[in-house]
Amino acid sequence: MSHLFSPLSLTNVELPNRIVVSPMCQYSAEDGFATDWHLVHLGQFAIGRAGAVIQEATAVVPEGRISYGDLGIWNDEHIEKYRQITSFIKSQGSIPGIQLAHAGRKASYDKPWEGSAQFDSNHEYGWQTVAPSPIPFHEKDQIPVALHADDIRTIIANFRQAAIRAVEAGYEIIELHAAHGYLIHQFLSPLVNTRNDEFGGSFDNRIRFLLEIVRAVKPVVRNCSLWVRLSATDWADGGWDLVQSIALAQHLKEAGVELIDVSSGGAVRHQVIPVQANYQVPFAHAVREQANVPTGAVGIITSGKQGEEILQRGQADLIFVGRAFLDDPHFVYHCASELGVDLPWAPPYSRAKDTIKQQKEKRMT
């Protein structure tokens, strides 16, 4: 039996297969509100039978957005459209998830297709950024304001309130974004966090912010599955690394996190990443084995056979896919065909399934 198409049972959810849509920012929100773009964008993957669909980084406060076009969940009024999205995803048999985030110093940027320049606080679409320490991501960026301890505790409360709204909106997987150089990762990395208080310096102090967020969020998502996305390494000397990620994953498991979504990089601009197929899979494998916690593998995974091999080898429990889904919203169907799995199509498409199969077979003869 295919591992990729076997269900995964977690405490409160069961994924029908092991293929998960990674969070992918769309920069198409209006004052944090989701639009029909998000409904169609996320809904297409549920029609395509993804096991779970994780919504893009959704900011817990306005200044936590990467850009003015990011989704937000700092307002109760945001919930209504999200309910429409989660309801549709569930209707197709997929599990809806949301990634809660704060961009920290990597905030206040323009949309990618407009140039991705960082705006200063005087710009119409800009605001003052914050971080653990007053170090900009790029020398041309504004200098972020170092957060005071009281500010940090306010943000922890913001994550908790956002999680409450996420549950009300119908999300069944709540993922905390602690990767890619955004605020939580900024606290983890000694290259970004140069504090000398309870939230900086030692490993225990640098992980404190994330652990306190988990402890604040866990009681209000007790009927959901709580995940964390980590960057396993900064890909830079003296930075956050795999050894620290494994140790953190053990703490996260004890605090009630059910799965670690293992990515890498994003903390500093001088990172050197050897991007190639499966380049992040060893990190997911190491965290899974040494922290004894389920993991998701992500990064240049483009076929069913590739995902199947990762699972067969015990390197991860889930396969996270991003760009391949943008290229092919029916990626899951094609993985099933590749592996000889008879996966039912969505009923409105089912009548065409046999015809398409016959046409393909005819072209091959």
C-alpha positions as CSV (number, residue, x, y, z in Angstrom):
1,M,0.0,0.0,0.0
2,S,1.2,3.5,-0.8
3,H,2.5,5.4,2.3
4,L,1.7,8.7,0.5
5,F,-2.0,7.8,0.3
6,S,-2.4,6.3,3.7
7,P,-4.2,8.4,6.3
8,L,-2.4,10.1,9.2
9,S,-4.3,10.0,12.5
10,L,-3.4,12.8,14.9
11,T,-5.0,13.5,18.3
12,N,-8.0,15.5,16.9
13,V,-7.7,15.2,13.1
14,E,-7.2,12.5,10.5
15,L,-5.6,13.5,7.2
16,P,-6.9,11.3,4.3
17,N,-3.5,11.3,2.8
18,R,0.1,12.6,3.5
19,I,0.2,15.4,0.9
20,V,-0.2,18.9,2.5
21,V,-0.4,22.3,0.7
22,S,2.3,24.5,2.2
23,P,1.4,28.0,3.3
24,M,2.0,30.3,0.3
25,C,1.6,34.1,0.6
26,Q,-0.6,35.6,-2.0
27,Y,-0.3,39.3,-1.0
28,S,-3.9,39.8,-2.1
29,A,-5.7,40.7,1.1
30,E,-7.4,44.0,1.8
31,D,-6.7,45.4,5.3
32,G,-6.1,41.8,6.4
33,F,-9.4,40.6,5.0
34,A,-9.5,37.5,2.7
35,T,-11.1,37.9,-0.7
36,D,-12.5,35.6,-3.3
37,W,-9.0,35.1,-4.5
38,H,-8.1,33.2,-1.3
39,L,-11.3,31.2,-1.5
40,V,-10.6,30.0,-5.0
41,H,-6.8,29.7,-4.5
42,L,-7.2,27.5,-1.4
43,G,-10.4,25.8,-2.5
44,Q,-8.8,24.4,-5.7
45,F,-6.4,22.3,-3.7
46,A,-9.2,20.8,-1.6
47,I,-11.0,19.9,-4.9
48,G,-7.7,18.3,-5.9
49,R,-7.8,16.0,-2.8
50,A,-4.9,17.5,-0.7
51,G,-4.8,15.9,2.7
52,A,-4.6,19.3,4.3
53,V,-4.6,22.8,3.0
54,I,-2.6,25.3,5.2
55,Q,-3.4,28.9,4.7
56,E,-0.6,31.4,4.2
57,A,1.1,33.3,7.0
58,T,-1.7,35.2,8.6
59,A,-0.7,38.1,10.8
60,V,-1.7,38.3,14.5
61,V,-1.4,42.1,14.4
62,P,-1.3,44.7,11.6
63,E,2.4,45.4,12.0
64,G,3.1,41.7,11.8
65,R,2.3,41.6,8.1
66,I,5.1,41.1,5.6
67,S,3.2,43.5,3.3
68,Y,0.1,45.5,3.3
69,G,-1.4,42.8,1.1
70,D,-1.1,40.0,3.8
71,L,-3.9,38.2,5.5
72,G,-4.7,39.1,9.1
73,I,-6.6,37.7,12.0
74,W,-6.3,40.5,14.5
75,N,-10.0,41.5,14.1
76,D,-13.1,39.5,14.8
77,E,-14.5,40.8,11.5
78,H,-11.9,38.8,9.6
79,I,-13.5,35.5,10.7
80,E,-16.6,35.6,8.4
81,K,-14.6,35.1,5.1
82,Y,-12.4,32.5,6.8
83,R,-15.4,30.5,7.7
84,Q,-16.5,30.4,4.1
85,I,-13.0,29.1,3.2
86,T,-12.8,26.4,5.9
87,S,-16.3,25.3,5.2
88,F,-15.5,24.7,1.5
89,I,-12.2,22.9,2.3
90,K,-14.0,20.6,4.7
91,S,-16.8,19.9,2.2
92,Q,-14.1,18.4,-0.2
93,G,-12.7,16.1,2.5
94,S,-9.5,18.1,3.2
95,I,-8.4,19.5,6.6
96,P,-8.2,23.3,6.8
97,G,-5.2,24.8,8.6
98,I,-3.8,28.3,9.2
99,Q,-0.3,29.6,9.8
100,L,-0.2,32.3,12.5
101,A,2.6,34.7,12.1
102,H,4.4,37.9,12.9
103,A,7.0,39.1,10.4
104,G,9.0,41.2,12.9
105,R,11.9,43.1,11.1
106,K,10.9,41.4,7.8
107,A,7.6,43.4,7.6
108,S,6.4,46.6,5.9
109,Y,7.5,45.5,2.4
110,D,5.9,46.1,-0.9
111,K,4.3,43.3,-2.8
112,P,6.8,41.1,-4.7
113,W,5.6,42.0,-8.1
114,E,5.9,45.7,-7.2
115,G,9.6,45.3,-6.2
116,S,9.6,44.1,-2.6
117,A,11.2,47.3,-1.3
118,Q,10.7,47.9,2.4
119,F,8.6,51.0,3.2
120,D,9.4,53.3,6.1
121,S,6.9,54.3,8.7
122,N,6.0,57.5,6.8
123,H,4.9,55.6,3.7
124,E,1.2,55.1,3.0
125,Y,1.7,51.3,3.1
126,G,4.5,51.2,5.7
127,W,4.9,51.1,9.4
128,Q,7.6,50.8,12.1
129,T,9.1,47.3,12.3
130,V,10.0,45.5,15.5
131,A,12.5,42.8,16.4
132,P,14.3,41.2,19.3
133,S,17.3,43.6,18.6
134,P,17.7,46.8,16.5
135,I,19.3,45.0,13.6
136,P,17.8,45.4,10.1
137,F,17.6,42.4,7.7
138,H,19.1,44.5,4.9
139,E,21.4,47.5,5.3
140,K,18.9,49.5,3.3
141,D,16.0,48.6,5.5
142,Q,14.7,50.6,8.4
143,I,16.2,49.8,11.8
144,P,13.6,47.8,13.8
145,V,12.6,48.8,17.3
146,A,13.9,46.3,19.9
147,L,10.9,44.9,21.8
148,H,10.6,45.5,25.5
149,A,9.6,42.6,27.7
150,D,6.1,44.0,28.1
151,D,5.8,44.3,24.3
152,I,6.8,40.7,24.0
153,R,4.2,39.5,26.4
154,T,1.6,41.6,24.5
155,I,2.5,39.8,21.3
156,I,2.2,36.4,23.1
157,A,-1.3,37.5,24.0
158,N,-1.9,38.5,20.4
159,F,-1.0,35.0,19.2
160,R,-3.4,33.5,21.8
161,Q,-6.3,35.8,20.6
162,A,-5.5,35.0,17.0
163,A,-5.7,31.3,17.8
164,I,-9.1,31.7,19.4
165,R,-10.3,33.4,16.2
166,A,-8.8,30.7,14.1
167,V,-10.7,28.1,16.0
168,E,-13.9,30.1,15.6
169,A,-13.2,30.4,11.9
170,G,-13.1,26.6,11.6
171,Y,-9.4,25.8,11.2
172,E,-8.5,22.4,12.5
173,I,-4.7,22.7,12.2
174,I,-3.0,25.7,13.8
175,E,0.6,26.2,12.8
176,L,2.9,28.7,14.4
177,H,5.4,30.3,12.0
178,A,8.8,30.1,13.7
179,A,10.8,29.9,10.4
180,H,12.1,31.9,7.5
181,G,13.5,34.8,9.5
182,Y,10.2,36.1,10.8
183,L,9.7,37.3,14.4
184,I,9.8,34.0,16.3
185,H,12.8,32.8,14.3
186,Q,14.4,36.1,14.9
187,F,14.3,35.3,18.7
188,L,15.8,31.9,18.1
189,S,18.8,32.9,16.0
190,P,21.8,34.3,17.8
191,L,22.7,36.1,14.6
192,V,19.6,38.3,15.0
193,N,18.9,38.1,18.8
194,T,21.6,39.9,20.7
195,R,19.5,40.6,23.8
196,N,20.9,40.1,27.3
197,D,17.6,39.7,29.2
198,E,15.3,36.7,29.7
199,F,14.6,36.5,26.0
200,G,18.1,36.5,24.7
201,G,21.6,35.1,25.1
202,S,21.4,31.4,26.1
203,F,19.5,28.7,24.2
204,D,16.9,28.5,26.9
205,N,16.3,32.3,26.8
206,R,16.2,32.4,23.0
207,I,13.5,29.7,22.8
208,R,11.4,31.3,25.6
209,F,9.3,33.5,23.3
210,L,8.2,30.5,21.2
211,L,7.5,28.3,24.2
212,E,5.5,30.9,25.9
213,I,3.4,31.4,22.7
214,V,2.8,27.6,22.6
215,R,1.8,27.5,26.2
216,A,-0.6,30.5,25.7
217,V,-2.1,29.0,22.5
218,K,-2.4,25.3,23.5
219,P,-5.3,25.6,25.9
220,V,-7.5,27.5,23.3
221,V,-6.8,25.0,20.5
222,R,-7.3,21.8,22.5
223,N,-9.6,20.4,19.9
224,C,-7.2,21.1,17.0
225,S,-3.8,19.9,16.0
226,L,-1.0,22.3,16.9
227,W,2.0,22.4,14.6
228,V,5.2,24.6,14.4
229,R,7.2,25.4,11.3
230,L,10.9,25.7,12.1
231,S,13.9,26.7,10.0
232,A,16.3,23.8,11.0
233,T,19.3,25.9,10.2
234,D,20.2,29.5,9.3
235,W,22.7,28.2,6.7
236,A,25.2,30.6,8.2
237,D,28.1,30.3,10.7
238,G,27.2,31.0,14.3
239,G,23.5,30.9,13.6
240,W,20.6,28.6,14.5
241,D,21.3,25.0,13.6
242,L,20.0,21.5,13.5
243,V,21.3,20.6,17.0
244,Q,19.4,23.4,18.5
245,S,16.3,22.6,16.4
246,I,16.3,19.0,17.7
247,A,16.5,20.3,21.3
248,L,13.8,22.8,20.7
249,A,11.6,20.2,19.1
250,Q,11.8,18.1,22.2
251,H,10.6,21.0,24.3
252,L,7.8,21.7,21.8
253,K,6.6,18.1,22.0
254,E,6.5,18.3,25.8
255,A,4.4,21.5,25.5
256,G,1.8,19.9,23.2
257,V,3.0,20.5,19.7
258,E,2.0,17.5,17.6
259,L,4.1,18.0,14.4
260,I,7.1,20.0,13.3
261,D,7.0,21.3,9.7
262,V,10.7,21.4,8.9
263,S,12.1,24.1,6.6
264,S,15.3,26.1,6.7
265,G,16.9,29.5,6.2
266,G,15.6,33.1,6.0
267,A,17.2,34.6,9.1
268,V,20.1,36.4,7.4
269,R,20.9,37.7,3.9
270,H,24.4,36.1,3.9
271,Q,23.0,32.5,4.1
272,V,24.3,30.0,1.6
273,I,21.7,27.4,0.7
274,P,22.5,24.4,-1.5
275,V,19.0,24.2,-3.1
276,Q,18.3,20.9,-4.8
277,A,15.7,18.2,-4.6
278,N,15.3,16.8,-1.1
279,Y,17.8,19.3,0.4
280,Q,15.8,19.8,3.5
281,V,14.6,16.2,4.0
282,P,17.6,15.2,6.2
283,F,16.6,17.9,8.7
284,A,13.0,16.5,8.9
285,H,14.5,13.0,9.3
286,A,16.9,14.1,12.1
287,V,14.2,15.9,14.0
288,R,11.8,13.0,13.7
289,E,14.4,10.5,14.9
290,Q,16.1,12.4,17.6
291,A,13.2,14.4,19.0
292,N,10.7,11.5,18.5
293,V,8.1,13.8,17.0
294,P,6.2,13.6,13.7
295,T,7.6,15.8,11.0
296,G,6.8,17.2,7.6
297,A,9.3,17.4,4.8
298,V,9.3,20.4,2.4
299,G,11.4,21.8,-0.4
300,I,11.6,20.9,-4.1
301,I,9.4,17.8,-3.8
302,T,7.8,17.5,-7.2
303,S,6.5,14.0,-7.8
304,G,4.5,11.2,-6.1
305,K,7.5,8.8,-6.3
306,Q,9.7,11.3,-4.6
307,G,7.3,11.8,-1.7
308,E,6.6,8.1,-1.4
309,E,10.3,7.3,-1.1
310,I,10.7,9.9,1.7
311,L,7.9,8.3,3.6
312,Q,9.0,4.7,2.9
313,R,12.5,5.6,4.3
314,G,10.9,6.9,7.5
315,Q,12.4,10.4,6.9
316,A,9.1,12.2,7.6
317,D,5.4,11.7,8.2
318,L,4.0,14.3,5.8
319,I,5.0,15.8,2.5
320,F,4.5,19.5,2.2
321,V,4.3,20.9,-1.3
322,G,4.1,24.5,-2.5
323,R,5.2,25.5,-6.0
324,A,4.2,22.1,-7.5
325,F,0.6,22.8,-6.5
326,L,0.7,26.2,-8.2
327,D,1.9,24.5,-11.3
328,D,-0.7,21.8,-11.0
329,P,-3.7,22.1,-8.6
330,H,-4.4,18.5,-9.3
331,F,-0.9,17.4,-8.2
332,V,-2.4,14.8,-5.8
333,Y,-4.4,13.1,-8.6
334,H,-1.3,12.9,-10.7
335,C,0.7,11.5,-7.8
336,A,-1.9,8.8,-7.3
337,S,-1.8,7.9,-11.0
338,E,2.0,7.8,-10.8
339,L,1.9,5.4,-7.9
340,G,-1.0,3.2,-9.2
341,V,-3.5,4.4,-6.6
342,D,-7.1,4.7,-7.7
343,L,-8.1,8.0,-6.1
344,P,-11.7,9.1,-6.7
345,W,-12.0,12.5,-8.4
346,A,-14.4,15.1,-7.1
347,P,-17.9,14.1,-8.3
348,P,-18.3,17.0,-10.8
349,Y,-15.1,15.9,-12.5
350,S,-15.5,12.2,-12.2
351,R,-17.3,11.7,-15.5
352,A,-14.2,13.0,-17.3
353,K,-11.8,10.7,-15.5
354,D,-12.1,7.7,-17.8
355,T,-12.1,9.8,-20.9
356,I,-8.9,11.5,-20.0
357,K,-7.3,8.2,-19.1
358,Q,-8.2,6.7,-22.4
359,Q,-6.9,9.8,-24.3
360,K,-3.6,9.5,-22.4
361,E,-3.3,5.8,-23.2
362,K,-4.1,6.5,-26.8
363,R,-1.3,9.1,-27.1
364,M,1.2,6.6,-25.6
365,T,0.4,3.9,-28.2
